[in-house]
C-alpha cells in the first residue's frame, strides 16, 4: 500500500513569534497598525499632480543648464501658453485690433511676459499666439496665470469678436486639463475596481465581511504609499536620499497607475493568505486557530515574494527621471507595508477581533456557488474530519 504522508507545513519562526504576539493583543495591534498607516497616508491630502516637464529631467546636463538660464532671463519663454485663434480671416481689422488689445491686457495682468509672438498660417485662417506665463510653466504661479488668461484676458479681447474660435494649450494647460479630467474619471475607475474586487471575494469566500475588510485594508496600504510619495517627492523630504530636485508635484499619471498596480498586487497576497485561512477553518471550524495557522504557513512565501519585488522596484530609484523614481519608491514602499504591517499584523488582528463574524453570509446570498474544495467545517459537537490516506 502506497500511503500519502501528512506533514505539517513549514512555518516561519520569525513571523510565528510576531503573529503570536499579535493574536495575544489583537485590539492594541489593530489600533497601532491602522494608526501608523493613517499617519503615513495623511500627506495625500496635499497631493498636487503635474504633467512631467523639463524639471523631471537630470539638471546636470548642458541642455538643461542652458534651458534654466533662458528661463531666468525670459520667464515662461521656453514653455509658453499657446493661444490658437481660428477664423475666416485672422488678419481682418477686427481681429488685429482684438489681438492688440489681447497683448495689452496680458501684460497688464502682471502674470504674462514679453515676448508675445503671433504666427499666422499661409491661408490666414488660423494664428498661434505664444504667451510666456509667470512661473516655470509647472508651478502654481503658472496655473494662476493660465486661469487669468483663459477666464479674463481671452474673453475680454479675442473672445468678443464674432466668428472667432479661441483655444488655449501648452504645457501648463495640458497639466491643468489632464488633472481636471483625471478628477472627473478617477472616481469611476476606483469604484469599478473596488466593486469588482468585492464581488470576486464575496463569491470566492462566501462571506460578506471578508470583502469589506479586504477592500479597507488594501485602501489603507495604497493610501500609505501615496502619503510616502507626497512626503518624499512633492515635499522634497527624500531629495538628499534619492538624489533629485523636487518639482513640488507628483507626475499626473502616477496616482491612478499606482492604485491599479498596488491594488492588484496586494489583493494577490490577500487572496493567497485568506485561502490558507479558509482551508484551515473548513477543517477545524475554529476561526482563531485558522487565522494563526493560515498566516504562519504562508508568511514565508509572502515575505520572500515581497522582498524580491521591493528590490526590483527600487532599481527604478537609480533612474535619472524623477517620475520613474516616484514610481519605483511608491511600489516598493507599498509592497513592503502590505507584506508586513497589513498582512502580518493588521489582517490577523482584525480577523481575530471579528471571530466567527468573518464568515457571515446573509440568507439572501446563500445561493452563491460553493467553489471551495476544502472539507466543510464540522458541526457543533463533532470532531473535525481527518484526511483519508490514499492507497
N, C-alpha and C positions, 0 to 999 in steps of 0.2 A: 504494500500500500504506500502510495506516494502522498504524504501529507504536506499541507502548507503551513509553514511556521509563522506564528503570530508574534511579532516582536514589537515592543513599544517604540514609537517614533523617536528619533533623536531630538533632544531638547537642548536649547542653548542655555548654558549655565548663567551667562550674563543676564539675558533677558528674563530667565526664570527668577533670578533674585529681584530684579526690578518689578516684575509682574506680581510676585508675592507681596511686596510692599504696597504696590498699587491697589491690589484687591483687599488688603488689610484695612486701608483707609480710602475707600472709593470716593466719598464726598469731598474730602480735602484734595485728593488728587485731581478730580474733575474740576473743582473750582480753580485750583492753581494753574492747571494746564490751559483751561479755557481763558483764564485771565491773561496768561502770557501771550496767547495767540491774539487776543483782542488788543492788547497793548501794542503788539507788533503791527497790527492792522490799522491802527489809528492814523498814521501818516497818509493813508489812502484818501482821507477826507480832503487833503490838499493836493490831490493828484492834478497835474496840469500836463496835457499832451500837446505835442507839436510835430509837424512834418519834419523829418530829419533834413537838415541843411548842411551848409559848409562847416558849421560848428561841430558836427558829428564826425568830421574827418580829422586825421592827425594834424595837429597845429604846428609841428616842427618841420614841415615840408616847405620848400621855397615857394611853391604856388600859393599855399595858404598864408604864408607870411606876407606875400605881395598883396593878396586879397585883403588881408586885415589892414594893411597900410592904406589901400584905396578906400576901405570902409571908414577909416578915421578921417581922411580928407574929404570924402564925399559920402556922408552918412546915407544909407539906403540906396546908394547908387548901384552896387553890384546886384541887388535883388529888389528892383523897384516894383511897385504895383503897375499892372498893365491894364489900362482903361481902353477897351475896344469900342469904337464908335462905328455904327453901320447905318447908312442912309443912301438914298438915291444919288445924292451928290454931296459928299462931305466937304467940298470946297465952296459950297454956296455961302453967300454973305451971312446968312442967319447962323449957320453952324460955325463959321470962322469967328464971328462975334461971341458966340457961346463958348468957343474954345479959349478965347482971350479972357473972358470972364471966369472960366474954369481955372485958368492958371493963376489969376489974381486971388481967387477965393482959396485955392490950395495953399499958396504961400502965406496968405493972411491967417490961416488956421494955426500956423506955427508948428504943425505936425508933419508938414511936407516940405521938401527942399528942392533947390535947383541942382542939376539942370532938368527941367521938364521938357521932354522932346516929343515932337509929333512926327509920325511916319505914316504916309498916305500910300495906298496901293495904286498901281498904274491906272486902274479903272475908276478911281476916285469914288469907290463905293464903300470903302472902309478905311479906318485910321486907327493906329495904335498910339496911345499917349503913355509914355513912361514917366511915372511919378515916384521919385525916391521918398520913402516913408521914414519917419523918425524911428530910431532904434536900429536893431540889427536885422530886421526882417523876420525874426523868430521870437522876439520877446514881447512883453505886454505893451510896451510903447508902440510897437509896430501894429499890434492888434487894435489899439485905441485909434491910431492914425487911420487904419483901414476903415474902421467904423465911421469916423468923421468923413472920409472920402465917399463912402457908399451912402450914408444917411443924410449928409448935409451938402457937400460940395457938388456932387453929380446931380442930385435932384434940383438944386438951385440954379444950375447953369445948363449943361447939355441936356438934362432931363426935361427941360421946358420946351425944347424945340420939337415941333410936331414932326412925326415920321422918323424920328431918330431912336435907334435901339442902342443902349449902353450896357456893357457888362464889365465887371472888374475882376481881373485874375492876378496871377503872380504867386510867389512863394507864400507870402503871408495869407493871401486869400485862400489858397489851396489848403493851408493848415486849418484856418477857421471853418471853412466849408466841410472839410473832412471830419473835424471834431463834431460839428453840428449833425452831420449825417450819422456818425457813429453813435451819438447820443440818442438819436431817433430810433435806430435799428438795433442797437446792442441789447436793449431790454427784451426784444422778441427772441434774439438768439439765446440769451441767458435762460429765458423761460422755456424755450424748446428743449435745450439740453437738460435742464433740471427736471422737467416733466418726463422726458424720455427715460432718464436715469431712475426716476421714482417708479415709473410703470414697470421697467425691467426688473428692478429689485423686488417690487411687490409680487410679481409673478414668480421670480426665482425662489424667494424665501417664504412666500405665503404669509407675509406679515405686513401690517400697516405701520408699525413702529420702526422697523428696520429701515425702510426707505427714508422716513423723515429724519431719523438720527444720522443716516449716512449722508444725506444732502447737506445737513447742517455742519457736520464735521468736515466735509470736503470744502464747503464755502469758507470755513474758518481757516483752513490751511492755505487756500488760494488767497484769501484776504490778507493773511500774514505775509505771504510772498509779495503781494502788491505793496504793502506798507514798507517792507525792507527795501524794495526797489526805489520807492519815492525817497526814503531817507538817504540811501546811498548815492543815487544818481541825480535826482531832482534837487535835493537839498545839498548835495555835494559832500556828504559825510565820508564817502569812500574814495575821494579824489586821490589822496596820497597812497592809499592801499592798492588801488587798481590802476593808478597811473593814467588819469584822464582829467580833462577840464569840464566841469559840469555845465550843461546847457540850460539848466534850471527847468527842464521839461523832460518828459518821457516820450519816446517815439510813439506816434499816433497808432500804429498798428499793433503795438506790443500788448496792451491790456486784454484785448479780445483774443489774441493769439495765445497768451499765457493761460487765460481761462480755459480755452478749449483743450490745450495740451495737458495742463496740470489736472484738470478735472478728469480727463481720461486716464492719466497715469495713477492718480490717487484712487479712482474707482476700481482700477485693476487690482491694486493692493487690497482694497477693501473687500472686494468680492472673493479674492483668494482666502483671506483670513476668515471672513464670515462663512465661507463654505466649510472650512475645517470646524468652526464652532457649531454650525448647524449639524454636521455629521455626528459630532460628539453628543449634541443634545438629542438627536434622534435615537442614539443608542442608550443614553442614560436617563433622559428626561430631567436632568439637573442643569439649570442654566449656569450657576456659578462654576460647577465643575467643567462644563462645556467651554465656557469663556477661557478659563485657565488653560485647559488642555489645547484648545484650538490655537490660541496665540503662542503658547510655548513651542508647539511643533512647527509653526510657520514663521516664527520670528527670525530664525537664522536665514532662511531663504529670502525673506523680505529685506533684511538688513544687507545681505550680500548684493542683491539686485540694486538696492538704493545706493550703496557705496560706489558701485560701478557707474551708475547714471550720474551721480554727483560729480565724479572726476571727469566723466565725458563732457558734461555740461560746462564745467569750469574751464575747459580748454578754450571756450569762446571768450573767456576773460582776457586771453592773450591777444585777441584781435585788436586792431587799431581803431575800428569804428565803435563809437560809444553805444550805438543801438545794439550791436552784437554782444557787447559786454553786458548790457542790461538783460538781454535775453538769457545768456548763459548763467549769470548770477541768479536771476529770478527762478529759473528752472532748478538750479542746484539747491537753492535755499528752500524752495517749496518741497522738493523730494526729501530733503533732509528732515524738515519739520514733520512731514507727513509720516515718514517711516519711524520717527522717534516719539515726539510728543503726542501726535494724534493716534497712531496705531498701537503703540506700546503702553500708553498711559491714559489718554482721554477716552479711547474706544472701550477698553476693558472696564474702566471705572464707570462709564456711563451704562454699559450693559449690566454690570453688577448692581448698580442702583435700580435699574428698571426691573431686573429679575424676570419672572415669567411674563411680564408685560411686553418683553421684547418680541414675543411670538403671537401677539394679539392680532386676530383676523376677525372682523365683524361677520355676522351671519350672512349679510347680503353680498359678501365676497367669497363665500365658501365654494362657489362654482369654479374658482380659479383652478387650473390644472395642477396636479401634483407631479412636478418634474424632478424631485429629489430621488436619488437612487439609494438613499440610506435606509436603514431599518427604522420603522415608525417608532416613536417614543413609547415606552411601556405605560400601561395604565396603572392607576394607583393600586398599591398592594402587590404588584407583580414585579419580579426581578427582571432586569434588562436581559434581552435575548443575547446569547453568546454566538459568535460566528461558528459556523459548522465547517469542519475540516473537509477538504475535497479529496476524494480517493483517486 
